[in-house]
Structure formats: C-alpha cells, structure tokens
Amino acid sequence: MAASNRQALPMNPEIARQKMIEQQLRTTEVLQPAVVDILYADRREHYVPATCRALAFVDMAMPLGHGAAMLTPKLEVRLLQEAALQPGDRVLEIGTGSGHMAALLAEQAREVWTMEIEPTLAERARHVLANEAALNVHVELGDGLAGFPAQAPFDVIVVSGGVVEIPPALLAQLKEGGRLLAFVGRPPVMVLRKVVRQTDGTTVVKDLLETVVPYLQGGAPARCFAF
C-alpha cells in the first residue's frame, strides 16, 4: 500500500506509558518505587482532551482551554515526589485543570481538595475523576489563591500553575510540618519552590528547578498575559 494511503495506527497506551516512564522520566528523575507503581496504574490518557489524546505521553504541556494546560509528566512527577505524601495527609491543590494532578496526589493522600476557577474545567474534571473512581478527590469551584479555609489546615498544598509570589493566605493554611509547592516568578525564569512550615511557625524555602508554566488566573503580574 502506498505510504500516502496508510492510516495512522491507534496509540497503544500501555506501550506509550512504559516508554514515558522508562525513557522520559527515569532518565531525568530518581523515581521512588511507590511513584513508579502509581505511574504504571495511572490513566493519564483519560484526562487529556480527546483532540490531544495521541500526545498524552509526550513531554509537553497539554492545552486545556481557558488559558490552562496540563503540566508535563516530568513536572507532575516532581511535584508528587517533593510532596512526600503520607497516607493520612490532607491536600489542597490550586488549579484543578484536567484533574490529573489531583488524581496522582490522591493515590498517596487521605483526601484531596482541588480548586478550579473555571466552571467548564471544574465540571469536566469532576466527570473524569468520577469515571476513574477517584473518590477521595473533591473538586471545588472558586479562586484557589485564597485557599480553602473551610477545610484548613492542610498537610500539603500544591499550586499547579504560575504565580508571581505565594499568597500569604495559602501559607496561613499550612500545618506545622506541612509542605507547599508552587511555580513562582516571571517568565522567562520561573522556579518550582518548596516551602516547609517549621514547628516554631517559621518557614524553610528551597528552589528546586527552573521552568515556565502558564499562570493561574489572578496569579499573573500586572501587564502580563497568561499564556
């Protein structure tokens, strides 16, 4: 058959998933065994918009509309590992997007509340998470930069989008010993920042890597558009 008449073969998700883990992630991250188990069981392709499903395992930010995007697999894994989740942890995520990061967090945590400001994204995430039986994830509609005082304090807070600086309201909702992860700064340089609250109320701050991610609504600097 002539090449021009060939039809593209459908993606085999199991092969693509294995290649993502072994060729993309293991070569750049020191993967914890528990995280590897989560990645093999995870169904990332179910959270990707249907029009982009063939690219579900490619190391790229997946556009979701409304200025939002799924984080790359490498950034998702780094967030998951740095969160250092324990089975009893209560987690707050800011920026639900597709719901995928919340699902990954929920595999290790007791409960996850995830905040999404865009109603369309929130509803889609609820639907996918329900189909995936992520019963310990609660999608809340609202401005996550104010946190979620009704369920505070949290063991872990993950900000799954860019902010110029970490809102004080989020730091105030972090337990002693709690960890907060956020993408902070202004392009072309943003950093993944980890903040750990100490027992005396002070915080230890560490910048883990440089990257660029789309800003959350309300997280962008003045005169800077979300991309």
C-alpha positions in Angstrom: 0.0 0.0 0.0 1.3 3.4 -0.9 2.5 5.5 2.1 0.0 8.2 1.2 -2.9 5.8 1.7 -1.8 4.4 5.0 -3.8 5.1 8.1 -2.1 6.1 11.3 -2.2 3.2 13.8 -4.0 3.9 17.0 -1.8 4.6 20.0 -1.2 1.6 22.3 -1.5 3.3 25.7 0.4 0.6 27.6 3.4 0.8 25.3 3.3 4.6 25.3 3.0 4.7 29.1 6.0 2.3 29.5 8.1 4.4 27.1 7.2 7.6 29.0 8.2 6.1 32.3 11.4 4.4 31.2 12.7 6.8 28.5 11.4 10.2 29.7 11.1 10.0 33.5 13.7 7.6 34.7 16.4 9.4 32.7 15.7 12.7 34.4 14.3 11.8 37.8 15.2 9.4 40.6 11.9 7.8 40.8 10.6 6.4 44.1 9.3 2.8 43.8 5.8 3.9 45.1 5.7 6.6 42.4 6.6 4.2 39.6 3.7 1.9 40.7 1.3 4.9 40.6 2.5 5.9 37.1 2.0 2.4 35.7 -1.5 2.2 37.2 -2.4 5.8 36.2 -4.5 6.5 33.1 -3.1 9.9 32.1 -4.7 9.5 28.6 -8.2 9.7 30.1 -7.5 13.2 31.5 -6.1 14.6 28.2 -8.6 16.3 25.9 -9.8 14.0 23.2 -8.3 16.1 20.4 -4.8 15.7 22.0 -5.1 12.0 23.2 -2.4 10.8 20.8 0.0 13.1 22.6 -0.9 12.0 26.1 2.5 10.6 26.9 4.6 13.3 25.2 6.7 15.6 27.4 4.7 18.7 26.7 2.2 20.9 28.4 -1.2 19.9 27.1 -3.6 22.8 26.4 -7.0 22.6 28.1 -8.5 25.9 27.0 -9.3 28.9 29.2 -5.5 29.6 29.3 -4.9 26.5 31.3 -2.7 23.5 30.5 -1.8 20.1 31.9 1.7 20.1 33.4 4.3 18.0 31.7 4.8 14.4 33.0 8.2 15.4 34.4 6.7 18.3 36.4 3.8 16.2 37.7 6.3 13.5 38.9 8.5 16.1 40.5 5.5 17.6 42.4 4.4 14.2 43.5 7.8 13.2 44.9 8.5 16.5 46.6 5.1 16.5 48.3 6.4 13.5 50.3 2.8 12.4 51.0 1.8 10.2 53.9 -1.4 8.0 53.9 -3.1 10.3 56.4 -2.3 13.6 54.6 -5.0 16.2 53.7 -4.0 18.0 50.5 -5.1 21.2 48.8 -4.4 21.7 45.1 -4.8 25.1 43.4 -5.7 24.9 39.7 -7.5 21.6 39.0 -7.2 21.9 35.2 -7.8 18.3 33.9 -7.9 16.8 37.4 -4.9 14.6 36.7 -2.5 16.1 39.3 -5.3 15.7 41.9 -5.7 12.1 40.9 -2.0 11.4 41.3 -1.9 13.1 44.7 -5.0 11.2 45.8 -3.1 7.9 45.3 -1.0 8.6 48.3 -3.0 11.0 50.4 -6.1 10.5 52.5 -8.1 13.3 50.9 -7.5 16.0 48.2 -9.5 19.2 47.7 -8.7 20.8 44.4 -9.8 24.4 43.5 -10.7 25.5 39.9 -11.9 28.9 39.0 -13.2 28.0 35.5 -16.6 26.2 35.7 -16.1 24.3 32.4 -12.8 22.9 33.6 -14.2 22.1 37.0 -17.1 20.2 35.6 -15.0 18.2 33.2 -12.6 17.3 35.9 -15.4 16.1 38.2 -16.7 13.9 35.4 -13.3 12.3 34.6 -12.4 11.8 38.3 -15.7 10.1 39.0 -15.2 7.8 36.0 -11.7 7.0 37.4 -13.2 6.3 40.8 -11.0 8.9 42.5 -13.4 9.0 45.4 -11.1 10.9 47.8 -10.9 14.0 45.4 -13.2 16.9 45.9 -13.4 19.5 43.1 -14.3 22.9 44.4 -15.3 25.9 42.2 -13.6 29.1 43.3 -10.5 31.3 43.5 -7.9 28.9 44.9 -5.4 31.7 45.6 -7.5 32.5 48.6 -7.1 28.8 49.7 -9.9 26.8 51.2 -10.4 27.9 54.8 -13.3 25.6 55.4 -11.0 22.5 55.3 -7.8 24.1 56.5 -5.1 23.5 57.7 -3.5 21.2 55.2 -0.5 18.9 55.3 0.3 19.7 51.7 -0.6 22.5 49.3 0.2 22.2 45.6 -0.1 25.2 43.3 -0.4 23.7 39.8 0.2 26.9 37.9 2.3 30.0 38.0 2.1 32.9 40.5 4.3 35.9 40.9 4.5 35.2 44.6 3.0 32.7 47.0 -0.2 34.2 48.5 0.0 34.7 52.3 -3.5 33.1 52.6 -2.0 29.7 51.4 0.9 29.8 53.8 -1.5 30.5 56.6 -3.4 27.4 55.8 -0.4 25.1 56.0 0.1 22.9 59.1 3.2 22.7 61.1 5.5 20.4 59.2 3.4 21.0 56.1 4.8 21.4 52.6 3.8 23.9 49.9 4.9 23.6 46.3 4.4 26.4 43.8 5.7 27.7 40.5 6.9 31.2 41.3 8.3 34.1 39.2 8.1 35.9 35.9 9.0 34.4 32.5 11.5 33.7 31.1 12.5 32.4 34.5 10.1 30.7 37.0 11.1 28.3 39.7 9.4 25.4 41.4 9.6 26.5 45.0 9.1 24.3 48.1 8.1 25.8 51.4 8.1 23.8 54.7 6.5 25.2 57.8 8.5 24.6 60.9 7.1 23.9 64.4 8.0 27.4 65.5 6.0 29.0 62.7 9.0 29.9 60.5 9.4 28.5 57.0 12.3 26.9 55.1 12.3 27.8 51.4 14.1 25.9 48.7 14.0 26.5 44.9 14.1 23.1 43.2 14.3 23.8 39.5 13.8 26.4 36.8 10.8 26.1 34.4 7.9 28.0 32.8 4.2 27.2 33.3 1.0 29.1 32.5 -0.1 31.5 35.2 -3.2 30.8 37.2 -6.0 33.3 36.8 -5.1 36.1 39.2 -1.5 34.8 39.5 0.0 36.8 36.7 1.9 40.1 37.2 0.5 43.4 36.1 0.6 43.9 32.3 1.5 40.2 31.8 -1.0 38.0 30.0 -1.5 34.3 30.9 -0.3 32.1 28.0 
